[in-house]
Amino acid sequence: MGLVYFADDDFDARALVKGCLGLDGHEVKCFQAGEELLAEFLKCPCDLVILDVMMPGPDGLEVLQRIRTVSDVPVIMLTAKDEEEDCFAGFSYGADDYIGKPFRPILLRGKVHALLSRARVRAQEDPCRPVADLQCGNVRSEGGGRAFFVGSGALQLTPLERSYLQLLMENFNTPVSREEALERVWGLKEQGSRVVDETNRRVRIKLVSAGANIALESVWGIGYVLRARKR
């Protein structure tokens, strides 16, 4: 499962993409313009982006260019502009895939699955990243963050949430700064980004809901720490 941002000024297209990707458990946030998606991405990056090309304001290619200045997040262009020169332009600007409209929902689902899987593999290939299983309280990380469990139950997390929780588990009882998390998990140096706070909020809620006996706590002026839950 992943957090997907999709920008398209067509309501039917937004509804179709949200519905078909929702079948696979993905959370899809839709935007009517690329500029809206970009603003949200800079505050809270997602796991995958889907962009139409022809939209009000900055077109999809311009939005793609601006995303590529700060992130290597997987990007799919989903557009009626599907001539050879259009596809070439999309890949030249840094798109990972290019799908013409009208499109088959099953094809989009397959491509999203493939790109998210590839992104997870890249994240796990970091030579500095431990691959041993970790146990913190009743929360267990297996395979260097490939899967998480609370007790015997699986903890459902997006790829970025898994990377974030893995980092905190590797530093159990030791505060991790927002700056370190931002660079280690997202590869960003945007000091003003609130993505760490938002991701921490979501992971904290999921840990509580799953019955974890460890908790994510704020450390004033620094960031967050994972430690045993206070009784």
C-alpha positions as semicolon CSV with decimal commas, in nm:
position;residue;x (nm);y (nm);z (nm)
1;M;0,000;0,000;0,000
2;G;0,115;0,354;-0,065
3;L;0,017;0,719;-0,047
4;V;-0,049;0,841;-0,403
5;Y;-0,102;1,200;-0,523
6;F;-0,292;1,248;-0,851
7;A;-0,348;1,575;-1,034
8;D;-0,604;1,606;-1,316
9;D;-0,862;1,875;-1,387
10;D;-1,112;1,610;-1,502
11;F;-1,347;1,492;-1,225
12;D;-1,422;1,156;-1,390
13;A;-1,051;1,078;-1,427
14;R;-0,989;1,160;-1,062
15;A;-1,278;0,937;-0,952
16;L;-1,162;0,648;-1,173
17;V;-0,801;0,657;-1,053
18;K;-0,900;0,694;-0,689
19;G;-1,141;0,401;-0,720
20;C;-0,915;0,159;-0,905
21;L;-0,609;0,220;-0,687
22;G;-0,824;0,201;-0,378
23;L;-0,892;-0,163;-0,469
24;D;-0,528;-0,236;-0,383
25;G;-0,542;-0,048;-0,055
26;H;-0,362;0,266;-0,174
27;E;-0,458;0,603;-0,024
28;V;-0,514;0,845;-0,315
29;K;-0,528;1,222;-0,269
30;C;-0,663;1,402;-0,577
31;F;-0,595;1,759;-0,692
32;Q;-0,757;1,967;-0,965
33;A;-0,428;2,137;-1,058
34;G;-0,063;2,046;-1,058
35;E;0,023;2,351;-0,851
36;E;-0,200;2,223;-0,568
37;L;-0,033;1,883;-0,580
38;L;0,314;2,040;-0,576
39;A;0,232;2,256;-0,274
40;E;0,108;1,951;-0,082
41;F;0,407;1,741;-0,191
42;L;0,654;2,001;-0,059
43;K;0,477;1,989;0,278
44;C;0,420;1,614;0,289
45;P;0,584;1,398;0,018
46;C;0,398;1,087;-0,093
47;D;0,507;0,745;-0,220
48;L;0,405;0,796;-0,584
49;V;0,277;1,080;-0,806
50;I;0,045;1,060;-1,109
51;L;0,018;1,368;-1,332
52;D;-0,195;1,473;-1,624
53;V;-0,007;1,697;-1,868
54;M;-0,277;1,946;-1,973
55;M;-0,396;2,127;-1,660
56;P;-0,470;2,487;-1,557
57;G;-0,161;2,674;-1,442
58;P;0,170;2,486;-1,458
59;D;0,126;2,179;-1,678
60;G;0,221;1,831;-1,570
61;L;0,569;1,846;-1,723
62;E;0,652;2,165;-1,534
63;V;0,526;2,012;-1,210
64;L;0,737;1,703;-1,282
65;Q;1,045;1,920;-1,334
66;R;0,991;2,096;-1,002
67;I;0,937;1,768;-0,817
68;R;1,260;1,632;-0,961
69;T;1,457;1,920;-0,805
70;V;1,376;1,784;-0,458
71;S;1,280;1,418;-0,490
72;D;1,318;1,096;-0,691
73;V;0,964;0,982;-0,601
74;P;0,814;0,756;-0,874
75;V;0,607;0,961;-1,121
76;I;0,359;0,836;-1,381
77;M;0,230;1,067;-1,654
78;L;-0,134;0,985;-1,732
79;T;-0,249;1,195;-2,026
80;A;-0,425;1,216;-2,360
81;K;-0,103;1,361;-2,505
82;D;0,039;1,025;-2,604
83;E;0,221;1,087;-2,930
84;E;0,583;0,967;-2,949
85;E;0,722;1,317;-2,895
86;D;0,500;1,361;-2,588
87;C;0,625;1,035;-2,435
88;F;0,983;1,134;-2,513
89;A;0,933;1,469;-2,338
90;G;0,784;1,300;-2,032
91;F;1,075;1,059;-1,993
92;S;1,323;1,339;-2,061
93;Y;1,179;1,540;-1,774
94;G;1,217;1,243;-1,538
95;A;0,891;1,044;-1,558
96;D;0,916;0,677;-1,460
97;D;0,626;0,572;-1,682
98;Y;0,387;0,722;-1,937
99;I;0,029;0,605;-1,992
100;G;-0,203;0,739;-2,260
101;K;-0,574;0,809;-2,215
102;P;-0,811;0,637;-2,234
103;F;-0,637;0,382;-2,014
104;R;-0,714;0,041;-1,870
105;P;-0,742;0,058;-1,489
106;I;-0,576;-0,284;-1,452
107;L;-0,271;-0,152;-1,640
108;L;-0,242;0,149;-1,409
109;R;-0,276;-0,075;-1,103
110;G;0,002;-0,299;-1,230
111;K;0,239;-0,011;-1,304
112;V;0,176;0,150;-0,965
113;H;0,247;-0,182;-0,794
114;A;0,569;-0,229;-0,991
115;L;0,701;0,120;-0,921
116;L;0,624;0,106;-0,549
117;S;0,789;-0,236;-0,525
118;R;1,098;-0,103;-0,703
119;A;1,112;0,198;-0,470
120;R;1,099;-0,032;-0,166
121;V;1,385;-0,241;-0,303
122;R;1,598;0,071;-0,361
123;A;1,537;0,187;-0,005
124;Q;1,641;-0,152;0,130
125;E;1,962;-0,158;-0,076
126;D;2,121;0,117;0,137
127;P;2,452;-0,045;0,243
128;C;2,449;0,146;0,572
129;R;2,104;0,019;0,663
130;P;2,087;-0,278;0,904
131;V;1,907;-0,584;0,765
132;A;1,873;-0,777;1,091
133;D;1,530;-0,811;1,252
134;L;1,460;-0,562;1,530
135;Q;1,240;-0,602;1,837
136;C;1,128;-0,301;2,039
137;G;0,868;-0,392;2,298
138;N;0,600;-0,592;2,119
139;V;0,682;-0,432;1,782
140;R;0,902;-0,631;1,544
141;S;1,070;-0,522;1,220
142;E;1,174;-0,797;0,979
143;G;1,422;-0,782;0,692
144;G;1,547;-0,431;0,757
145;G;1,201;-0,279;0,746
146;R;1,029;-0,494;0,484
147;A;0,752;-0,588;0,728
148;F;0,636;-0,485;1,073
149;F;0,434;-0,669;1,335
150;V;0,271;-0,578;1,663
151;G;0,259;-0,905;1,852
152;S;0,146;-1,159;1,592
153;G;-0,047;-0,908;1,380
154;A;0,092;-0,730;1,073
155;L;0,122;-0,351;1,096
156;Q;-0,002;-0,189;0,776
157;L;0,230;0,097;0,676
158;T;0,311;0,281;0,353
159;P;0,669;0,244;0,221
160;L;0,772;0,583;0,362
161;E;0,608;0,507;0,696
162;R;0,802;0,179;0,711
163;S;1,130;0,358;0,645
164;Y;1,049;0,616;0,912
165;L;0,956;0,359;1,177
166;Q;1,264;0,153;1,092
167;L;1,484;0,458;1,153
168;L;1,322;0,521;1,491
169;M;1,354;0,154;1,588
170;E;1,722;0,155;1,495
171;N;1,758;0,448;1,736
172;F;1,529;0,319;2,012
173;N;1,540;0,549;2,320
174;T;1,760;0,796;2,127
175;P;1,598;1,113;1,983
176;V;1,611;1,151;1,605
177;S;1,608;1,506;1,471
178;R;1,363;1,617;1,204
179;E;1,660;1,705;0,982
180;E;1,809;1,356;1,006
181;A;1,474;1,188;0,941
182;L;1,406;1,417;0,646
183;E;1,738;1,334;0,484
184;R;1,750;0,962;0,571
185;V;1,391;0,876;0,478
186;W;1,300;1,127;0,207
187;G;1,638;1,241;0,080
188;L;1,527;1,602;0,129
189;K;1,696;1,904;0,285
190;E;1,382;2,122;0,301
191;Q;1,416;2,251;0,657
192;G;1,064;2,395;0,658
193;S;0,892;2,073;0,548
194;R;0,631;1,932;0,787
195;V;0,645;1,585;0,633
196;V;0,823;1,438;0,936
197;D;0,556;1,571;1,174
198;E;0,273;1,439;0,955
199;T;0,435;1,097;0,906
200;N;0,506;1,072;1,279
201;R;0,140;1,152;1,351
202;R;0,016;0,875;1,119
203;V;0,261;0,613;1,249
204;R;0,183;0,705;1,610
205;I;-0,189;0,651;1,549
206;K;-0,127;0,316;1,380
207;L;0,094;0,196;1,666
208;V;-0,169;0,291;1,924
209;S;-0,452;0,131;1,723
210;A;-0,252;-0,192;1,687
211;G;-0,187;-0,215;2,063
212;A;0,187;-0,138;2,061
213;N;0,350;-0,101;2,401
214;I;0,604;0,147;2,261
215;A;0,522;0,503;2,159
216;L;0,653;0,789;1,946
217;E;0,710;1,094;2,163
218;S;0,807;1,452;2,081
219;V;1,140;1,587;2,200
220;W;1,114;1,965;2,221
221;G;1,348;2,144;1,982
222;I;1,485;1,820;1,834
223;G;1,237;1,577;1,683
224;Y;1,100;1,242;1,798
225;V;1,199;0,939;2,000
226;L;1,063;0,586;2,017
227;R;1,049;0,446;2,370
228;A;0,844;0,224;2,600
229;R;0,492;0,354;2,650
230;K;0,437;0,525;2,985
231;R;0,192;0,340;3,209
